[in-house]
Amino acid sequence: MPTAARFAEFVATVEAGRYVEAIERFYLPHASMQENMGRSIIGRGALVDNEEAALRRSRIVCVPGSVALIGGDRTAVNWVFEITPHGGEPRTLNEIAWQRWEGEFIVEERFYYDPAQLAV
């Protein structure tokens, strides 16, 4: 289970827009991420590649003031992102990230959100 300080450091890293750094520093090598009911992406390298691809497609800004909860090896964060695709209109993504930690690192993360938020 993460310490409160480690979890707060993770949240601060994401809120600062250092998304790739957050994956590299806070996720285990075999960690996975899943969007809603989509397929899981497995492995820190694949997670970094996926994040870098998203950042090439859009400008992504995390809105400060995330609500973050910690309970044992489970954490939840309500992230709000302003996403502006290159050449497109900005959209707001309000999502819940549900995470499972092993010690001080995230091993599994699943995002829950209404896909209509991203519709063009």
N, C-alpha and C positions, 0 to 999 in steps of 0.2 A: 504494500500500500504506500502511496506517496505521502511524504510529509506535506503539511499545509504550505510550507515555504516553497517546496519543489513545485507543487501544483500552481501556486500563485505565480511562480517564475514562468511556467508554461503559458498560462493565460496572458501574462504581460508580453511574452515574446510574440504570440499571435496578434494581440491587440496592436503591437508596434509594427505589424505588417511583415514580420520576418518569418514567413510561412515555411520556407524550405529549411531554414535554420531550426525551426521548431521540430520538424520531422527528424532532422539529423541528430538533435540533442535529446529529444524526449521519447523517441520510439525505438523499440527493440528491433534488431535486424530482421526478425520474422513477423513483425507486426502486420496487421491487416486493417483496411478501411473499407466501409461499405456505404453507399449512398442509398437511402431508403431501402427498397427491395432489390436493388441492382446487384451486380456481381461484386464479389470482394476483390480488392487489389491486395496482393500479399507480397511482403518484403519491403524493407525500408528503401531500397534502391528504386523499386517500382513506384513507391509512394512519392519519392522525390521527383521522379520522371513525370508522374501524373500532375503534381503540383506545378512544376515548371511549365508543362504544356498549358495548364489553365492560365498561368500568368502571361504566357505569350499571346493568348487569345483575348485577354481582358485585363483591365485595370481593376484590382480588387483591394478594397479598403475595409478594414475591420473597424466598426463603430465602437469607440471605447464605452466601458460600463457594462461589460458582459456579466450576466448572473452565473456564478459558478458554485457548484455544490460538490462536496466530497463526503463519501461514506465508505470507509474501508478501502477496498481495492476498486471501487466503482466511483466514477465522477461523472458529472453532467455539466455542460456549459451551454448557455443560450447565447449563441453568436448572432450578430447582425452584421452583414456585409453589404457594402455598396459595390455592385459589380457593373462595370461599363465595358461591354465588348468594344473592341477597336472598330470605330465607325458606327457604333450602335448607341442606343439609348440606355441610360443607367437604370438599374433595377436593384431592388432591395431583397436580400435573401435573409430571412429570419429562420434559424434552424436550431435544433437541439443536437448536440454531440454527446453521445453516451459512450463512455470509455471504460475499459477494464485495464488496470495496471498490474504489472508484476514488479513489486518493489518500487523503484523510482522511475519506471519506464512504462509507457503505454504499449500494450500488446494487441489491443483490439479496440476499434472505434467504429461507431455506426452513426450516421447522420440522419435525422428525421426532419423533413420539411415538406411543404406543399409545393410540388413542381410547378403549379400555376404561377408562382412568384417569378419564375424564370421565362415564362412564355413571352414571345414577342408579339 
